[in-house]
Amino acid sequence: MKIGIYGGTFNPPHAGHIKAAGDAVRVMNLDKLLVIPTATPPHKELPAGTATAQQRLEMAQLAFGGVDKAEVCDIELARGGRSYTIDTVKNLRERYPEDELWLIMGGDMFFSLESWYRFETLLSEVGFAVADRADESEKLREYVEHMRHEWAAKVEFIPERPVEVSSTELRQRLEKAEGRELLSNEVYAYIIKNRLYGAKAQLEWLREEAIKLLAPKRVPHVMGCEQEAVRLAQLWGEDVYSAAAAGILHDITKKCSANEQLLLCEKYGTVTDALELEAPKLLHSKTAADMAWVEFGISPEVREAIRWHTTGKPDMTMLEKIIYIADYMEPNRDFEGVDELRRLAYEDIDQALRLGLRMSIEDMQARNIVPHPRSSGALEYIENSLRQRGL
């Protein structure tokens, strides 16, 4: 067999890695491509706060699962310590004594080959398949010829243009809610869920994921809530990203049945009270908050804004007020008093909150529904606060 060995930190595995793997399999006509995440690379330190070795392995399994003939191998992670290529090659030679072994690498790594640990021994064990570099293609070809003639190295050139991606720059972009297009959806979701690299979920991705969880008739409401929350955040000096994320995710468990809500409470460890258990419709704000926390990597502030968007609570933060009001008065809402609520929301958000809580409690009482004590407590708190302002 002709076996490719493609090692790297894969921190995270991105579009550049995937294209390089596919190009190598095709151009080299490989029978197998072993993708090998390194444990501790000898040539560089992994950045602080990076993904664990196990997480990098799991991301690699997600990323390379669709690459023909690729197989993720944990040989270096199982061995631990510094990941010298010659040690890995020796281990693989024991497994594949009669097969051709080829190291797959980028041009930047190939230029440093002569400085590698036990370089001359490595030459006798493997061939080298070198991917093109858009910025140094001619220089790379010259170095390939140098290695062939100076060291009798077995070298093949992969002429396919790579996807030029820096893992460092990608991690920086993830912190700014960017870079999703350079990752598979599975890897991106894994990064967000596990809060890797300080990544913030891209809002468009959050919308796509939220829509999958919503009843179709609820989508306009949720999109309207997001838009209203953003406008209010801009007016009242709140973080716009947090307002948008809370607006998008606030109803992601709304369509769940009473039994499904209880199962979600069990899954996410959601704390409930007696009234919520008697009226499971109240649970959706809590289960949505906890699902958003676990699955979408939101901040604690966004989590709390989602948690209290139905009942409110005493002493609400600005973000919590914004989501409560945006949910109540988003553009698709049409009921008596909504125009006054909208007017107040852009003039005095506390007065808008007072009106919203009053209307909500009165509506429930008119329908013979017992309001949650948190709503009454929230109303009492905001009334006291406004009274101190003379309102």
C-alpha positions in Angstrom: 0.0 0.0 0.0 1.0 3.6 -0.5 0.3 5.4 2.8 0.3 9.1 3.4 1.2 10.5 6.9 -0.3 13.9 7.6 0.6 15.3 10.9 -0.1 18.6 12.6 -1.5 20.2 15.7 -4.9 20.8 13.9 -5.7 23.6 16.3 -8.3 23.7 14.9 -8.5 21.6 11.7 -9.6 24.0 9.0 -10.3 24.3 5.2 -6.6 24.5 4.4 -6.0 21.1 6.1 -8.9 19.5 4.5 -7.9 20.6 1.0 -4.3 19.6 1.5 -5.5 16.1 2.6 -7.8 15.7 -0.4 -5.1 16.9 -2.8 -2.5 14.5 -1.4 -4.8 11.5 -1.7 -5.7 12.4 -5.3 -2.3 13.5 -6.6 -0.3 10.9 -4.8 -2.8 8.1 -5.5 -2.7 7.1 -1.9 -4.3 3.9 -0.6 -4.6 5.4 2.9 -4.0 8.8 4.5 -3.2 8.7 8.2 -4.1 12.0 9.8 -2.1 12.3 13.0 -2.7 15.1 15.6 0.6 15.8 17.4 0.8 15.6 21.2 3.4 18.3 21.9 5.1 19.6 18.7 8.9 20.0 19.1 9.1 23.1 17.0 6.6 25.3 18.8 4.6 25.7 22.0 0.9 25.4 21.8 -0.8 28.7 22.7 -2.2 29.3 26.2 -5.8 28.3 26.6 -5.7 26.0 23.6 -7.8 22.9 22.9 -6.7 19.8 24.8 -5.1 16.9 22.9 -8.4 14.9 23.2 -10.4 17.9 21.8 -8.0 18.3 18.9 -8.3 14.6 18.2 -12.1 14.8 18.3 -12.1 17.9 16.0 -9.9 16.0 13.5 -12.3 13.1 13.5 -15.1 15.5 12.6 -13.1 17.4 10.1 -11.5 14.6 8.1 -14.5 12.2 8.2 -15.5 13.2 4.7 -12.0 13.0 3.1 -11.7 9.9 0.9 -9.2 7.3 2.4 -8.4 9.5 5.4 -8.2 7.9 8.8 -7.5 9.8 12.0 -4.8 8.1 14.1 -4.0 8.8 17.7 -0.6 7.3 17.7 1.2 10.4 18.9 -1.4 11.4 21.5 -1.3 7.8 22.9 2.5 8.0 23.1 2.5 11.5 24.7 5.4 13.8 25.1 7.3 15.5 22.4 6.1 14.4 18.9 9.2 13.8 16.9 8.4 12.6 13.4 11.0 9.9 13.3 9.5 8.2 16.4 6.1 8.2 14.7 7.5 6.9 11.4 9.4 4.1 13.3 6.1 3.1 15.0 4.2 3.1 11.7 7.0 1.1 10.0 6.4 -1.6 12.6 2.7 -1.6 11.6 3.3 -1.4 7.9 6.7 -3.1 7.2 6.1 -3.6 3.5 4.3 -0.4 2.6 5.4 2.9 1.1 5.3 5.7 3.6 5.0 9.3 2.5 5.1 12.4 4.8 2.6 15.0 3.6 3.7 18.5 4.4 3.4 22.2 3.5 6.3 24.1 2.0 7.0 26.0 5.2 7.7 22.7 7.0 9.7 21.3 4.1 12.1 24.3 4.0 13.1 23.3 7.6 13.5 19.6 6.9 17.3 19.5 7.2 17.1 20.8 10.8 14.7 18.0 11.9 15.6 15.6 14.6 17.4 12.5 13.0 16.8 13.9 9.6 19.1 11.5 7.8 17.4 8.5 9.3 14.0 9.9 8.3 15.3 10.1 4.7 15.8 6.3 4.6 12.3 5.6 5.9 9.8 7.8 4.0 9.2 9.9 0.9 8.1 13.5 1.1 5.0 14.9 -0.6 5.2 18.7 -0.6 2.2 21.0 -1.1 2.7 24.2 -3.2 2.9 27.6 -1.6 1.3 30.5 -3.5 3.9 33.0 -2.4 7.0 30.9 -2.8 6.2 28.4 -5.5 9.4 28.8 -7.5 11.6 28.8 -4.5 9.9 25.6 -3.2 10.5 23.8 -6.5 14.1 24.8 -6.4 14.4 23.3 -2.8 12.7 20.1 -4.0 15.4 19.7 -6.6 18.1 20.5 -3.9 16.8 17.8 -1.6 16.7 15.2 -4.5 20.2 15.9 -5.6 22.0 16.7 -2.3 20.3 14.1 -0.2 18.8 11.7 -2.7 15.5 12.3 -1.0 12.4 10.8 -2.4 10.2 13.9 -3.0 7.0 14.5 -4.9 5.6 17.9 -5.5 1.8 18.5 -5.1 1.1 21.4 -7.5 -2.4 22.1 -6.2 -2.8 25.6 -4.8 -3.4 25.5 -1.0 -6.1 27.3 0.9 -3.9 29.9 2.6 -5.1 29.9 6.2 -3.1 30.7 9.4 -4.4 28.8 12.4 -3.3 31.7 14.6 -5.3 34.2 12.6 -8.3 31.9 12.5 -8.3 31.6 16.3 -8.2 35.4 16.5 -11.0 35.7 14.0 -13.1 33.2 16.1 -12.9 35.6 19.0 -14.5 38.2 16.9 -17.4 36.0 15.8 -15.7 35.5 12.4 -14.0 32.6 10.5 -16.9 30.2 10.3 -16.5 29.8 6.5 -13.0 28.2 7.1 -14.4 25.4 9.2 -16.8 22.5 8.7 -20.1 23.0 10.4 -19.4 20.1 12.7 -16.0 21.5 13.8 -17.5 25.0 14.2 -20.3 23.7 16.4 -17.8 21.7 18.5 -15.7 24.8 19.0 -18.7 26.9 20.0 -20.1 24.3 22.3 -16.8 23.7 24.1 -16.0 27.4 24.3 -12.6 26.9 22.6 -10.3 29.8 21.6 -12.6 32.4 23.2 -14.8 31.9 20.1 -18.1 33.8 19.8 -20.8 32.2 17.7 -21.4 34.0 14.4 -24.9 35.5 14.5 -25.9 34.1 11.1 -24.9 30.6 12.3 -27.0 31.1 15.5 -30.0 32.1 13.3 -29.6 29.0 11.2 -29.4 26.7 14.2 -32.3 28.4 16.0 -34.6 28.1 13.0 -34.0 24.4 13.0 -35.5 24.3 16.5 -38.4 26.7 16.0 -41.9 26.0 14.7 -42.2 27.8 11.3 -44.9 30.2 12.6 -42.5 31.4 15.4 -39.6 32.3 13.1 -40.9 35.9 12.3 -41.4 36.6 16.0 -37.9 35.5 16.9 -36.3 37.5 14.0 -38.4 40.5 15.1 -37.3 40.1 18.7 -33.7 40.1 17.6 -34.1 43.2 15.5 -35.9 45.0 18.3 -33.3 43.9 20.9 -30.5 45.3 18.7 -32.2 48.7 18.3 -32.9 48.9 22.0 -29.3 47.9 22.8 -27.9 50.6 20.5 -30.2 53.2 22.2 -29.5 52.2 25.8 -25.8 51.4 25.5 -26.0 47.7 25.9 -23.7 45.2 24.1 -25.4 44.7 20.6 -24.0 41.2 20.0 -25.4 40.0 23.4 -28.8 41.5 22.6 -28.9 39.9 19.2 -27.8 36.5 20.5 -30.4 36.5 23.3 -33.1 37.6 20.8 -32.2 34.8 18.5 -32.1 32.0 21.1 -34.8 33.1 23.6 -37.5 30.7 22.2 -35.5 27.7 21.0 -37.4 25.3 23.2 -40.8 27.0 22.8 -42.3 24.3 20.6 -41.5 21.5 23.1 -44.3 19.7 24.8 -44.7 19.7 28.6 -43.1 16.3 28.8 -40.2 17.4 26.5 -39.7 20.4 28.6 -39.3 18.2 31.7 -36.8 16.0 29.9 -34.8 19.1 28.9 -34.8 20.1 32.6 -33.4 16.8 33.5 -30.8 16.9 30.6 -29.5 20.4 31.4 -30.0 20.4 35.2 -32.5 23.2 35.0 -33.8 24.3 38.4 -37.6 24.6 38.5 -40.3 25.5 41.1 -43.7 24.2 41.8 -45.6 26.7 39.8 -43.5 26.1 36.7 -44.1 22.3 37.0 -47.8 23.0 37.2 -47.6 25.3 34.1 -44.8 23.9 31.9 -45.3 26.7 29.4 -43.3 28.8 31.8 -40.4 26.4 31.6 -39.4 27.3 28.0 -37.4 30.4 29.1 -35.4 28.4 31.5 -34.8 25.4 29.3 -33.9 27.7 26.4 -31.4 29.5 28.6 -29.7 26.3 29.6 -29.8 24.8 26.2 -28.2 28.0 24.8 -25.6 27.9 27.5 -24.6 24.2 26.8 -25.0 24.0 23.1 -24.2 27.5 21.8 -21.5 28.8 24.2 -23.3 32.0 25.2 -22.2 34.3 28.0 -23.7 34.2 31.5 -25.3 37.6 30.8 -27.1 36.3 27.7 -28.1 33.1 29.6 -29.8 35.2 32.3 -31.5 37.5 29.8 -33.1 34.5 28.1 -34.0 32.9 31.5 -36.1 35.8 32.7 -37.7 36.9 29.4 -41.1 35.4 30.3 -41.6 36.3 33.9 -39.1 39.0 34.6 -37.6 39.3 38.0 -36.7 42.0 40.6 -33.6 44.1 39.9 -33.2 43.2 36.2 -30.0 44.1 34.3 -30.3 46.4 31.2 -29.9 43.3 28.9 -32.6 41.5 30.8 -35.0 44.5 30.4 -34.2 44.8 26.7 -35.0 41.1 26.0 -38.2 41.1 28.1 -39.5 44.2 26.3 -38.3 43.2 22.8 -40.0 39.9 23.2 -43.2 41.7 24.2 -43.3 44.5 21.6 -41.4 43.2 18.5 -42.9 44.4 15.2 -45.1 41.4 14.7 -47.0 42.0 17.9 -50.4 43.6 17.7 -52.5 44.1 20.8 -54.1 46.9 22.7 -51.4 49.0 24.4 -48.4 47.8 22.3 -48.0 51.3 20.7 -47.6 52.9 24.1 -45.2 50.2 25.1 -43.1 50.9 22.0 -43.1 54.6 22.7 -42.0 54.2 26.3 -39.3 51.7 25.3 -37.5 54.4 23.4 -38.0 57.1 26.0 -37.7 55.4 29.4 -37.0 51.7 29.5 -38.0 51.4 33.1 -41.4 52.9 32.5 -41.8 50.5 29.5 -40.8 47.6 31.8 -43.4 48.7 34.4 -46.1 48.9 31.7 -45.1 45.5 30.2 -45.2 43.7 33.5 -48.6 45.3 34.4 -50.1 44.3 31.1 -48.7 40.8 31.4 -50.1 40.2 34.9 -53.5 41.7 34.0 -53.7 39.5 30.9 -53.0 36.4 32.9 -55.5 37.3 35.6 -58.2 38.0 33.0 -57.6 34.4 31.7 -57.7 33.0 35.3 -54.0 32.2 35.2 -52.0 32.7 38.4 -49.1 35.0 37.5 -45.7 33.8 38.7 -44.6 35.6 41.9 -41.4 36.7 40.1 -43.5 38.9 37.8 -45.2 40.5 40.8 -41.8 40.9 42.5 -40.4 42.4 39.3 -43.3 44.9 39.1 -43.0 45.9 42.7 -39.2 46.4 42.3 -39.5 48.6 39.2 -42.4 50.6 40.7 -40.3 51.4 43.8 -37.4 52.4 41.6 -39.6 54.7 39.5 -41.2 56.1 42.6 -37.7 57.2 43.8 -37.4 59.0 40.6 -40.7 60.7 41.1 -42.5 58.8 38.4 
